[in-house]
Amino acid sequence: MFAPMPLMGKYFSYYENKFLPPRALGRKNVERFVYELYSENSGACRFHRKWIEDLIDEIILSHFDLNFDFWRDNFELAKAVHDHQSNMGVFWESERVVDIIHGFLAQWEQHGLREPELLAWLERFRADKWQAAREFWQEMYDGMAEAFAEGFAEPNPTPAPPAPKKQ
């Protein structure tokens, strides 16, 4: 919800309830962003995304007798949105948001999570919450930029259908 995403939406970022370091979170946000576009642009109901993401290429391409890389086109669309919009993102302006991020991290510690990276971020927030928040935001942003620059594999690449046999 507070990630520096180029297109905000309640499902266009990673929303699983688990701790991820900010750079990894930025990368997961990009993955979720692309997958959501991939599902939405197929016309599939988003509530079926867990199973449809593995099949959408096959369904779309075979049903409409198309021959293109549906996954790659959606990745490139998401990347184009990122390239065009991401420089408009700004660091959180509200102290309330900084406190929410700090509180989110502190909650993991309160629930017993002892991951070294979590503890290091908490130490940074406790020393200087504004500086830590700026660095956290930048790490998410940098993770997003890396994910778009490097790309990633489609969910479950569908092999090309065999060529029809001549009779």
C-alpha positions in Angstrom: 0.0 0.0 0.0 2.9 2.4 0.7 5.3 1.0 -1.9 6.6 3.4 -4.6 4.6 1.7 -7.3 4.0 3.4 -10.7 0.4 2.2 -10.7 -1.3 1.8 -7.4 -4.1 -0.5 -6.8 -5.0 -2.9 -4.0 -3.7 -5.9 -5.9 -0.9 -4.3 -7.9 1.7 -4.9 -5.2 2.7 -7.8 -3.0 0.3 -8.1 -0.2 1.1 -11.4 1.5 1.4 -11.0 5.3 5.0 -11.8 5.8 8.2 -9.8 6.3 10.4 -9.2 3.3 13.5 -6.9 3.3 12.6 -3.8 1.3 14.7 -4.6 -1.8 13.1 -8.1 -2.0 9.7 -6.5 -1.4 10.2 -4.1 -4.3 11.1 -7.1 -6.5 8.0 -9.0 -5.4 5.9 -5.9 -6.0 7.0 -5.9 -9.6 6.2 -9.6 -9.9 2.7 -9.1 -8.5 2.2 -6.0 -10.7 3.0 -8.0 -13.9 1.0 -11.0 -12.8 -2.1 -8.8 -12.1 -1.8 -7.1 -15.5 -1.4 -10.5 -17.1 -4.6 -11.8 -15.5 -6.6 -8.6 -16.0 -5.6 -8.3 -19.6 -6.9 -11.8 -20.2 -10.3 -10.9 -18.8 -10.0 -13.6 -16.1 -11.5 -12.9 -12.7 -8.8 -12.0 -10.3 -10.2 -14.3 -7.7 -9.0 -17.2 -9.9 -5.5 -15.9 -10.3 -3.8 -18.6 -8.3 -4.6 -21.2 -10.9 -5.2 -19.1 -14.0 -1.7 -17.6 -14.0 -0.3 -20.9 -15.0 -2.7 -21.4 -17.8 -3.6 -18.0 -19.2 -1.1 -18.1 -22.2 -2.5 -21.4 -23.3 -6.1 -20.3 -22.9 -5.7 -17.0 -24.7 -3.4 -18.0 -27.5 -5.2 -21.3 -28.4 -8.8 -19.9 -28.0 -8.1 -17.0 -30.2 -5.6 -18.8 -32.4 -2.9 -16.2 -31.7 0.8 -16.5 -32.0 2.7 -14.0 -29.7 4.2 -14.0 -26.2 1.3 -12.8 -24.0 3.4 -13.0 -20.9 6.3 -10.9 -22.4 3.9 -8.3 -23.8 2.3 -7.8 -20.3 5.8 -7.6 -18.7 6.8 -5.0 -21.3 3.5 -3.1 -20.6 4.2 -3.0 -16.9 7.8 -2.0 -17.6 6.7 0.9 -19.9 4.3 2.1 -17.1 7.2 1.9 -14.7 9.6 3.7 -17.0 7.1 6.5 -17.7 5.7 6.9 -14.2 8.3 5.8 -11.6 10.2 9.1 -11.5 7.0 10.8 -10.3 7.0 8.7 -7.1 8.0 10.6 -4.0 9.1 9.6 -0.5 6.4 9.4 2.1 5.4 12.9 3.2 3.6 12.0 6.4 5.1 11.1 9.7 2.1 8.8 10.2 3.2 6.7 7.2 6.7 6.5 8.6 5.2 5.3 11.9 3.0 2.8 10.2 6.1 1.3 8.4 8.0 1.2 11.7 5.1 -0.3 13.5 4.7 -3.0 10.8 8.3 -4.0 11.3 8.0 -3.8 15.1 5.0 -6.1 15.0 7.0 -8.8 13.4 9.5 -8.6 16.2 6.7 -8.7 18.8 5.5 -11.9 17.2 8.9 -13.5 17.6 10.4 -13.0 14.2 14.2 -12.7 14.7 15.5 -12.4 11.1 18.7 -10.4 11.1 17.6 -8.0 8.4 14.3 -7.3 10.3 16.3 -6.6 13.5 18.7 -4.3 11.6 15.9 -2.3 10.1 14.3 -1.9 13.5 17.6 -0.7 14.9 17.8 1.9 12.1 14.2 3.0 12.7 14.8 3.4 16.4 18.0 5.4 15.9 16.5 7.8 13.2 13.1 6.9 11.9 13.1 9.5 9.1 16.5 8.4 7.7 15.6 4.7 8.0 12.3 5.4 6.3 14.0 7.2 3.4 16.4 4.3 3.0 13.6 1.7 3.3 11.6 3.5 0.6 14.7 3.7 -1.7 15.5 0.1 -1.2 12.0 -0.9 -2.3 12.3 1.5 -5.3 15.7 0.0 -6.2 14.4 -3.5 -6.0 11.6 -2.6 -8.4 14.0 -1.0 -10.8 16.2 -4.1 -10.7 13.3 -6.4 -11.3 12.2 -4.4 -14.3 15.8 -4.2 -15.7 16.5 -7.9 -15.2 13.0 -9.3 -15.9 11.9 -12.7 -14.6 10.4 -15.9 -15.9 6.8 -16.2 -16.7 4.8 -18.2 -14.1 4.8 -21.5 -16.0 5.9 -21.2 -19.5 3.6 -22.9 -21.9 5.4 -24.8 -24.6 4.5 -23.9 -28.1 1.9 -26.2 -29.6 3.2 -28.7 -32.1 2.9 -27.7 -35.8 -0.1 -29.3 -37.5 0.8 -32.4 -39.5 0.4 -32.2 -43.2 -1.8 -34.7 -44.7 
